[in-house]
Amino acid sequence: MKIKTYQITFLPWISFNKVYKIGPILFWPYDLMKNHKITDKEVIIHLDKYFEQFINYEGKKVNTITICTFNDDYLKILNSTEIEMLNWAINSLIFSTLVPQIKNKILHQNYQLSIPNSDIFNKFTSNFFPGDNTMPILFEGRLDRGWKIGELCFQRPWTTSYSYGEPNEELVGIFNKFMHDFKNKDSKRLLQCIEWFKYAHRSNLNVSPFSKLLMMAIVYEIFFNLQDSYGKKNKFRKKLNDLFEDEEIKKEVRKEGENKEVELNLAGWWANDFYKLRNSIVHGDDINIKDLHYNSRISFLDVADLVMLRLIILKSYEKNFIDKEKINSIKRIINILNKICTQNNKENSKIKVKIMDLSYDFKTIYEVFNWI
């Protein structure tokens, strides 16, 4: 009789208190929900024994196993397309978890706060059948079949740090809609660029701070479809300048060349300096760790994270992926302002952006950046 093989994909170092759904992928806490999600008791017994091999810093079994499943088919062997969607969902979950914590660090100017990195979302996959004592494991592209349960342990890496809370549910909901819309070029491009966000937020042990900035630059190149090698910096800074067009954001004039003066807002000049730094790293120029600081407290990477957050929110408004209640609330505010001042009818799009900036604390972020 042919033995049925199952597959389990899981994140052993981070756990949540509830189920999160991004596209067809469900993320659920194993210890809290295993009896509800898995009906076959033999599978539970096998997985309980299997997960004992994943230990914390003290050598004790972790209680942070998060299972990743495709819809309700909890032990499905995924094909290549489904694996790609799983990876997009994990990357979206990483962004939804890390960026709100980075945002809080900047807003509260708590620069000593240790923010988790994407290593905490290490993904493991194993094929098994109940009662089998072997321990095949797929991790970071390497498949190892030579071990049996009880012969080795996987200890939580020191590099993972800790996460201080659940993912932002609104961002999870937004990425869920992008996932369902992945056949659209813009949506797929956003999901692809978030993969590079993951790489840009690995631990310093795995990725140098200079490489992180390069990877974050790739996020923007994919997002804005900056394909031509010539003039990328100027195209990038113009896009940021235009997307942050607001009379409150300071403008600055700089000299370029002998006789040319260029005026941009400070968002545009950040993009200019960010990409200039990217070019210096690529070309092997003499730079040091201090050059990665945007100012005395904030790094270029910090700014890049929060600017990307705003771009994703803007794209979500554009595609009506924002919660309906929030959209209706903005419409009501605009209608009231239009009644008070008829001139507002010509400026509805700008008013909408201003309300969005206030709703998501972006205006306060600009103040911390010293942009306003």
C-alpha positions in Angstrom: 0.0 0.0 0.0 1.3 3.4 -1.0 2.1 5.6 2.1 0.6 9.1 1.8 3.3 11.8 2.2 2.5 15.2 3.7 4.4 18.5 3.6 4.7 21.0 6.4 6.2 24.5 6.0 6.8 26.5 9.2 8.5 29.5 10.8 10.0 28.2 14.0 11.3 31.4 15.6 8.2 33.7 15.5 4.7 33.1 16.7 1.4 35.1 16.6 -1.7 34.9 18.7 -4.1 34.5 15.8 -4.4 33.5 12.2 -3.3 35.8 9.5 -4.2 35.4 5.8 -2.3 36.9 2.9 -3.6 35.7 -0.4 -4.1 31.9 -0.2 -1.6 31.5 2.6 -2.6 31.1 6.2 -0.2 31.7 9.1 -1.3 30.1 12.4 0.3 29.3 15.8 0.9 25.6 16.0 0.7 25.1 19.8 -2.5 27.2 20.1 -4.4 25.8 17.2 -3.1 22.3 16.2 -6.1 20.4 17.6 -8.4 22.7 15.7 -6.6 22.8 12.4 -5.4 19.1 12.2 -7.9 16.3 12.6 -5.5 13.4 12.2 -4.1 12.7 15.7 -1.2 10.6 14.3 -0.1 13.7 12.4 -0.2 15.8 15.6 1.8 13.2 17.5 4.4 13.1 14.8 4.7 16.9 14.5 4.9 17.3 18.3 7.8 14.9 18.3 9.4 16.6 15.3 9.1 20.1 16.7 10.9 19.1 19.9 14.1 19.4 17.8 13.7 23.2 17.6 15.0 24.8 20.8 15.6 28.2 22.3 18.8 29.8 23.7 18.3 27.8 27.0 18.0 24.5 25.1 14.3 24.1 25.7 11.7 23.4 23.0 10.4 26.7 21.4 6.8 27.6 21.7 7.0 29.9 18.6 6.1 27.5 15.8 4.0 29.2 13.1 2.6 27.0 10.4 2.2 28.2 6.8 -0.5 26.5 4.8 -2.1 26.9 1.4 -5.8 27.8 2.1 -7.4 25.0 4.1 -5.2 22.2 2.7 -2.9 22.1 5.7 -0.5 19.4 4.6 -0.5 20.0 0.9 2.7 19.4 -1.1 3.1 22.7 -2.9 4.0 23.2 -6.6 6.5 25.9 -7.8 3.7 28.5 -8.4 2.3 27.9 -4.9 5.8 28.1 -3.4 6.3 31.5 -5.0 3.0 32.7 -3.6 4.0 31.4 -0.2 7.3 33.3 -0.3 5.4 36.5 -1.4 3.1 36.1 1.6 6.0 35.5 4.0 7.8 38.6 2.7 4.5 40.6 3.1 4.3 39.4 6.7 7.9 40.5 7.3 7.1 44.0 6.1 3.8 44.1 8.0 5.7 43.1 11.2 9.0 45.0 11.0 8.1 48.4 9.5 5.5 49.3 12.2 8.2 48.7 14.8 10.7 50.8 12.8 8.1 53.5 12.5 7.4 53.5 16.3 11.2 53.7 17.0 11.4 56.8 14.7 8.2 58.4 16.0 9.2 58.0 19.6 12.9 58.7 18.8 13.8 55.6 20.8 16.9 54.9 18.7 18.2 52.3 21.2 15.3 50.0 20.6 16.4 46.7 19.1 14.3 46.1 16.0 13.9 42.4 14.9 15.4 41.5 11.5 14.0 39.2 8.9 16.1 36.2 10.1 13.3 35.7 12.7 11.1 34.6 9.7 13.5 31.7 8.7 11.4 29.2 6.7 11.7 25.4 7.0 9.9 22.8 4.9 9.7 19.0 5.6 8.0 16.1 3.8 6.9 13.3 6.1 4.4 10.6 6.9 3.2 9.8 10.5 5.4 7.2 12.2 8.5 7.9 10.1 11.5 8.6 12.3 13.6 10.3 9.6 14.0 14.1 9.7 14.3 15.5 6.2 14.5 19.3 6.3 14.7 22.0 3.6 16.2 25.2 4.7 17.6 28.1 2.5 17.7 25.8 -0.5 19.5 22.9 1.2 17.8 19.6 1.6 19.2 17.3 4.3 17.8 13.7 4.6 20.5 12.0 6.6 19.1 12.6 10.2 16.6 11.0 12.4 14.4 12.6 15.0 16.3 13.0 18.2 19.8 13.0 16.6 20.1 16.8 16.2 18.5 20.0 17.3 18.0 23.4 15.6 18.7 26.2 18.0 17.2 29.6 17.5 20.0 31.8 16.0 21.4 34.6 18.1 20.9 36.9 15.1 17.1 36.7 15.1 16.5 39.1 17.9 12.9 39.4 19.2 9.7 40.8 17.8 7.6 43.1 20.0 4.1 42.4 18.8 1.8 41.2 16.1 1.9 42.3 12.4 -0.1 45.4 11.5 -3.5 44.1 10.6 -4.2 46.9 8.1 -1.0 46.2 6.2 -1.8 42.4 6.3 -5.1 43.2 4.7 -3.5 45.4 2.1 -1.0 42.8 1.1 -3.8 40.2 1.0 -5.5 42.3 -1.7 -2.2 42.7 -3.6 -1.8 38.9 -3.5 -5.3 38.4 -4.9 -4.4 40.9 -7.6 -1.0 39.5 -8.4 -1.8 39.0 -12.2 -1.9 42.8 -12.4 1.6 44.1 -13.3 1.7 46.8 -10.6 0.6 44.4 -7.8 3.1 41.7 -8.9 5.9 44.3 -9.1 5.2 45.4 -5.5 5.2 41.8 -4.3 8.5 41.2 -6.1 10.2 44.3 -4.6 9.2 43.3 -1.1 11.5 40.2 -1.4 14.4 42.6 -1.6 13.1 44.3 1.5 13.5 41.0 3.3 17.1 40.7 2.2 17.8 44.3 3.2 16.7 43.5 6.7 18.7 40.4 7.5 21.1 40.5 10.5 24.4 42.4 10.1 26.1 39.0 10.6 24.5 37.8 7.3 24.4 41.0 5.3 26.6 44.1 5.7 25.0 47.5 6.2 26.4 48.5 2.8 24.8 45.6 1.1 21.5 46.3 2.9 21.4 49.8 1.3 22.0 48.2 -2.1 19.2 45.8 -1.6 16.9 48.6 -0.5 17.8 50.5 -3.6 16.7 47.4 -5.7 13.3 47.7 -3.9 12.8 51.2 -5.4 14.2 50.2 -8.8 11.6 47.4 -9.0 8.8 49.5 -7.6 9.4 52.4 -10.0 10.5 50.1 -12.9 13.8 52.0 -13.3 15.3 49.9 -16.0 17.6 52.2 -17.9 21.1 52.4 -16.5 21.5 56.0 -17.6 19.8 58.7 -15.5 18.3 56.4 -12.8 19.3 58.8 -10.0 17.5 61.8 -11.6 14.4 59.8 -12.5 14.2 58.4 -8.9 14.6 61.8 -7.3 11.9 63.3 -9.6 9.5 60.5 -8.7 10.0 61.1 -5.0 9.9 64.8 -5.3 6.5 64.6 -7.2 5.0 62.0 -4.9 5.9 64.2 -1.9 4.7 67.4 -3.5 3.4 69.3 -0.5 3.8 73.0 0.3 4.8 72.0 3.9 7.8 70.0 2.9 10.9 72.2 2.7 12.5 72.9 -0.7 16.2 73.3 -1.3 18.2 74.6 -4.2 21.6 73.0 -4.9 24.2 73.7 -7.6 24.9 70.9 -10.1 27.7 71.4 -12.5 29.1 74.8 -13.1 26.0 76.8 -14.0 23.0 74.6 -13.2 20.8 75.1 -10.1 18.2 72.4 -9.2 15.3 72.9 -6.8 13.7 69.8 -5.1 11.9 69.2 -1.9 13.7 67.4 0.8 12.1 64.0 -0.1 13.6 64.5 -3.6 17.0 65.4 -2.2 16.9 62.4 0.1 16.3 60.2 -3.0 19.2 61.9 -4.7 21.6 61.3 -1.8 20.3 57.8 -1.2 21.0 56.8 -4.8 24.3 58.6 -4.9 25.3 56.6 -1.9 24.1 53.4 -3.7 26.3 54.3 -6.7 29.3 54.9 -4.5 29.0 51.5 -2.9 28.5 49.8 -6.3 31.6 51.5 -7.8 33.8 50.7 -4.8 34.3 54.3 -3.6 35.9 55.0 -0.3 32.9 55.2 2.1 32.5 54.3 5.8 29.7 53.4 8.1 29.0 57.0 9.0 28.1 57.7 5.4 25.0 55.5 5.9 23.6 58.0 8.4 21.0 60.4 7.0 21.5 62.6 10.1 23.0 62.1 13.6 20.2 59.7 14.6 18.5 58.2 11.5 20.0 56.1 8.8 19.3 56.2 5.1 17.8 52.8 5.5 15.4 54.0 8.2 14.1 56.7 5.8 13.9 54.2 2.9 11.7 51.9 5.0 9.2 54.6 6.0 9.2 56.2 2.5 8.4 52.7 1.1 5.6 52.4 3.7 4.0 55.6 2.4 4.4 54.5 -1.3 2.6 51.2 -0.5 -0.2 53.1 1.3 -0.5 55.5 -1.7 -0.7 52.6 -4.1 -3.3 51.0 -1.9 -5.5 54.2 -2.1 -5.0 54.2 -5.8 -6.3 50.6 -6.1 -9.0 51.0 -3.5 -7.3 48.4 -1.3 -7.8 50.5 1.9 -10.5 49.6 4.4 -13.8 51.0 3.2 -14.5 52.7 6.5 -11.3 54.7 6.2 -12.1 55.7 2.6 -15.6 56.7 3.5 -14.3 58.7 6.5 -11.9 60.6 4.1 -14.8 61.3 1.7 -16.9 62.7 4.5 -14.1 65.0 5.6 -13.6 66.2 2.0 -17.3 66.8 1.5 -17.4 68.9 4.7 -14.4 71.0 3.5 -15.9 71.5 0.1 -19.0 72.9 1.6 -17.0 75.3 3.8 -14.7 76.4 0.9 -15.8 75.8 -2.7 -12.2 76.3 -3.8 -11.4 72.8 -2.3 -13.2 71.1 -5.2 -10.1 71.7 -7.4 -7.8 70.3 -4.7 -9.6 67.1 -3.6 -6.6 64.9 -4.5 -4.2 67.0 -2.5 -6.6 67.1 0.5 -6.9 63.3 0.3 -3.1 62.9 0.5 -2.9 65.4 3.4 -5.6 63.5 5.4 -3.8 60.2 4.6 -0.5 61.7 5.9 -2.2 62.7 9.1 -4.0 59.3 9.5 -0.7 57.3 9.3 1.5 59.8 11.3 3.5 60.6 8.2 3.5 64.3 9.0 5.1 63.5 12.4 7.6 61.4 10.6 8.5 64.3 8.3 9.1 66.4 11.3 11.5 63.8 12.7 13.3 63.8 9.3 13.3 67.6 9.5 11.5 67.8 6.2 8.9 70.3 7.6 
